[in-house]
């Protein structure tokens, strides 16, 4: 993982979410992508907090985008791992972070969202 790749990916990721275009957002993810988030537990009543498969996550995020029309992310920082990055950003829920794990094709295959719980 290089700083250049991580920064470029984070900027494109933020822009994709701010566009609210689900196809642009999903272009960053692998077909076998799985997402874990505390919001999944409440929004779709999934006790594990995990949704698996790009199609299922596309439906989930499409619903989330419609529910939050003022969705906007501002990049704060990017942290680099071995095959992952952590994107720290400000969004409609306040300060948030997502850990994104990449496959050999530089597509995200696992993601873990973290939010400050009030």
N, C-alpha and C positions, 0 to 999 in steps of 0.2 A: 504494500500500500504506500503510495507516494503522497506527499503534501499536495502536489499539483492536481493529481486525480481527485483527492478528497475535497479540495476546495472547489474544483470545477463541478464535481458531482453535487455538492451541497448547494451551490448557486443555482444549478439547473433544477434541482429538486424543489427548492424554495419557489422558483419561478413557475414551475409546473403546478404546485399547489395554489399559488396565487392566481393562476389562470383559471382555476376551477374546472379545467378540461380533463375529464376522467381518462381519456385516451393518452393524453400527454403525461399525466401522473403515472398511469400504469405502465408506460413505456420503460420505466426504470426497474421493473420487477420481472422475475422469472415466473414461468408457468406454475412451478411447484412452490411458489411463495407462501410463507405463513407469517401471520401478524399476531402479536400478543400485545394487548393493551387493556388497562382497567376500564376503558370506555366500552370495549366489546362486552364486558361483563354486564354493564348497565343498559347499553343501547339495544343489544340483541339477546340479552338474558343468557349468555353463554358462560357458564360457571368457570370454565378453564381460562377464559380471557383470550382464547386463541381461535383464529379462523384460518383454515387451510385452503389453498388453491386460489389462483388468480381470479377466476370467475366469481367465486364467493366473496372475495375481498373487494372486487370491483363493485358488486351490488351493495356491500356494506358502505364503502366510501361514497358511492353515488348518493345513498341515503343521507350520509353525514354532511355532504356538501349542500344538499337541498335544505337540510335542517339548519345549517349555519351559513346563510347567504353573505354575511360579512367576514367570512373566513379570510384571514390574511396573516402570513408568517413573515417575521423579520429575523434574518440570520444573526445569531450572537457569536457562535464559535463552532469550530469543527475539530474534533479529536480523532487521532489516527490509531487504529489497532493493527493487527497483523493482516487479517482479511476482512476488517470491519472499520466503520467509522461511527462516531457519535456526533449527531447534529444537534446543537443546542440553539433553540430559537424562541422568540416570543410569538405567541399566537393568541387566539381568542380565549384560551384557558390560562393565559399567563405564561410564565417561563416553563418550557417543555424541552425534553430531549428524546431523541430516537437513536437507538443503536441499530445500525444496518449492516448485516452480514452479506458478503458478496460471493457468488459462485465464480467458476473459472472464466465465464463470459462477461464478468463485471456487471451482472444483474443482481439485484437484491433478492436473496432467497429466504431470509429470515429478518424480521424486524421486531423490536421491542420498544414500545412507547412508554415514557415516564412523565408524570405530571406532578406538580406540587399540589398535595392534597390539603385543602384548608380545613 
